[in-house]
Amino acid sequence: MKPAQHPTALRTQALLAEAGLAAQVVEFEQPTRTSAEAAEAVGCSVAEIAKSVVFRNKTAGGAVVVVASGANRVDEAKVAALLGVKLGRADADFVRESTGYVIGGVAPLGHANPVTLVLDQDLHRFARIWAAAGTPFSVFPLTPDQLQGLTRGAWSDVRLD
């Protein structure tokens, strides 16, 4: 683990500072692209990883970003019903175009375009969680309340049962 050096991770660090959050973005030699990889690198449980799952909003256009516990699969039907829209899968090009980030590094803030954010209520079980910081090698710690403050996302049940 080392302090952020990649320009995108440094941009995320700057956005966190602008928001008044003293979280330190860190980078790893090994990828943190998946929840399992991130948990192994950080030394926490997979459930403590706040992964970003991106969907295409087929009703209104744009992207829906669900920040979910790394242990949960996101129930697309629940999210669609919650928002009252039709959702579709987002390919790598759509994710980058909508968020400004690559798959495996989508941070919960600093998106290239406006997105709809939904937060997995299961993240409230933890005192500290870890989110992607813009690259597949960088993450930062924060509390669930800090995540909600940064994103203004609504807490919801998004877990596939």
C-alpha positions in Angstrom: 0.0 0.0 0.0 1.3 3.4 -0.9 -0.2 7.0 -1.3 -2.0 7.7 -4.5 0.2 8.6 -7.5 -2.0 7.9 -10.5 -3.6 11.1 -11.9 -7.2 9.8 -11.6 -6.6 8.6 -8.0 -5.1 12.0 -7.2 -8.2 13.7 -8.6 -10.3 11.5 -6.4 -8.1 12.5 -3.4 -8.6 16.2 -4.3 -12.4 15.7 -4.6 -12.4 14.1 -1.1 -10.5 17.0 0.3 -12.8 19.5 -1.4 -15.7 17.7 0.3 -14.0 18.0 3.7 -13.2 14.3 4.0 -9.7 13.6 5.3 -9.6 10.1 3.8 -6.4 9.0 2.3 -6.5 7.4 -1.2 -4.1 4.5 -1.4 -2.8 2.4 -4.3 -1.7 -1.2 -4.5 0.7 -3.1 -6.7 -2.0 -5.8 -7.2 -5.4 -5.0 -8.7 -8.3 -4.1 -6.5 -10.7 -4.5 -9.5 -13.0 -6.9 -7.8 -14.4 -6.9 -4.2 -12.4 -10.0 -3.4 -9.2 -8.4 -4.7 -9.8 -5.2 -2.9 -10.6 -7.0 0.4 -7.4 -9.1 0.1 -5.3 -6.0 -0.6 -6.9 -3.9 2.2 -7.2 -6.8 4.8 -10.9 -6.5 5.4 -13.9 -8.7 4.6 -15.5 -8.7 1.1 -18.6 -7.2 2.6 -16.7 -4.1 3.7 -15.9 -3.2 0.1 -18.3 -0.6 -1.3 -18.4 -1.7 -4.9 -19.9 0.4 -7.7 -22.2 -1.4 -10.0 -23.3 0.7 -13.1 -26.5 0.2 -15.0 -27.9 1.9 -18.1 -31.1 3.9 -17.4 -33.2 2.8 -20.4 -36.1 5.0 -19.4 -34.5 8.4 -18.8 -31.0 7.9 -20.2 -27.8 8.2 -18.3 -26.3 5.9 -15.7 -27.5 4.4 -12.4 -24.6 3.7 -10.0 -25.4 1.3 -7.1 -22.8 1.4 -4.4 -23.2 -2.0 -2.8 -21.6 -4.2 -0.2 -19.0 -6.4 -2.0 -20.6 -9.5 -0.6 -24.0 -8.7 -2.2 -25.2 -9.3 -5.7 -27.4 -6.3 -6.8 -31.0 -7.1 -7.7 -31.6 -5.2 -10.9 -35.4 -5.6 -10.6 -35.4 -4.1 -7.1 -33.4 -1.1 -8.2 -35.5 -0.6 -11.3 -38.7 -0.7 -9.2 -37.2 1.6 -6.6 -36.4 4.2 -9.3 -39.4 3.5 -11.5 -37.3 3.0 -14.6 -36.1 0.2 -16.9 -32.5 -0.8 -16.4 -30.1 -2.4 -18.8 -26.6 -3.7 -18.6 -23.7 -1.2 -19.0 -20.8 -2.2 -21.1 -17.2 -0.9 -20.5 -17.6 2.0 -23.0 -20.8 3.1 -21.4 -19.3 2.9 -17.9 -16.3 5.0 -18.9 -18.4 7.5 -20.9 -21.0 8.0 -18.1 -18.7 7.9 -15.0 -15.3 8.9 -16.4 -13.9 5.7 -14.8 -13.0 2.2 -16.0 -14.8 -0.9 -14.7 -13.2 -2.0 -11.5 -12.3 1.6 -10.5 -15.6 3.5 -10.5 -15.5 5.9 -7.5 -18.7 6.9 -5.8 -18.0 10.6 -6.6 -16.6 12.8 -9.4 -18.5 11.3 -12.2 -18.1 12.7 -15.7 -21.8 13.1 -16.1 -24.8 13.3 -13.7 -25.7 9.8 -12.4 -28.4 8.4 -10.2 -26.9 7.0 -7.1 -28.3 4.3 -4.9 -26.6 3.0 -1.7 -26.9 -0.5 -0.3 -28.3 -0.4 3.2 -26.2 -3.4 4.1 -23.1 -1.1 4.2 -24.5 0.4 7.5 -23.3 -2.8 9.3 -19.7 -1.5 9.2 -17.8 1.2 11.0 -15.5 1.6 8.0 -15.9 0.6 4.3 -13.5 0.9 1.3 -14.5 2.4 -2.0 -12.7 2.5 -5.4 -10.8 5.7 -6.0 -10.9 5.9 -9.8 -8.5 3.2 -10.8 -8.4 -0.6 -10.5 -5.5 -0.3 -8.1 -6.7 2.5 -5.7 -9.2 2.7 -2.8 -10.1 4.9 0.1 -11.7 4.3 3.5 -14.8 6.1 4.8 -17.8 5.5 7.0 -21.3 4.8 5.6 -22.4 8.2 6.8 -19.6 9.8 4.9 -20.5 7.9 1.8 -24.0 9.2 2.0 -22.8 12.7 2.6 -20.5 12.5 -0.5 -23.0 11.0 -2.8 -26.4 12.2 -1.5 -27.6 8.7 -2.5 -30.6 7.1 -0.9 -30.1 3.9 1.3 -32.1 1.0 -0.1 -32.5 -2.7 -0.1 -30.7 -3.7 -3.3 -29.5 -7.2 -2.4 -30.5 -10.1 -4.6 -32.1 -12.6 -2.2 
